[in-house]
Amino acid sequence: MNGKGDGSTASLDWAGYNESGQGDIASYRIYVEGVSFSSLEGLTAKGTVAAGHFTYTVQNLTKGATYWFAVVAVDGAGNVGALAAPLSAVITDTIPPADVTNLRVTSFETRLVFTWTLSANTKGDLAGYKVYFNNATEALTLPSTQNSFEQTGLNAATGLPLPGDRL
């Protein structure tokens, strides 16, 4: 089971299950709950997978929440056990946002102005931007709607002589 991804899905995989050694399995029921459980009484399966298939993706989950998942075999007559041994996972967003594009820098005597096209933010979860300037170890955090940064108080630029220039 993997709860890491876009922060709203969990991927279940029971490929190591010996289906042929268990008899007449017809399908699998997928149970997903926000609290731990062992009894299936009163629970509704969130999905069904046909025999011979060993993966299922649960969608529309809440990022940061803990869920309990169980996959239960159903035989050809529709029989299913009354108990399950669920596994838990915290749903985690591990996919970074899209990069900014069109980064440009305009220089002035004692300041630099950086501008960019905002990230596409296709998942709608962009928290903001981090700007590191001059080898800083701590970032300045900007809101997700800001597309510029101005660094002021810089020393005025000086020209370096080029080879062949007269001094």
URRADA-V809305 format. One record per run of one state. SS is the DSSP state (H for helix, E for strand, C for the rest). FROM is the first residue (numbers start at 1). LEN is the number of residues. Records with the same first field share a line. If there is no record, write none. Layout:
# URRADA-V809305
SS->FROM-LEN, FROM-LEN
This chain:
# URRADA-V809305
C->1-1, 3-1, 7-3, 14-6, 23-2, 34-5, 40-7, 51-4, 59-7, 76-7, 84-3, 91-1, 94-7, 108-4, 118-10, 132-8, 144-4, 152-16
E->2-1, 4-3, 10-4, 25-9, 39-1, 47-4, 55-4, 66-10, 83-1, 87-4, 92-2, 101-7, 112-6, 128-4, 140-4, 148-4
H->20-3
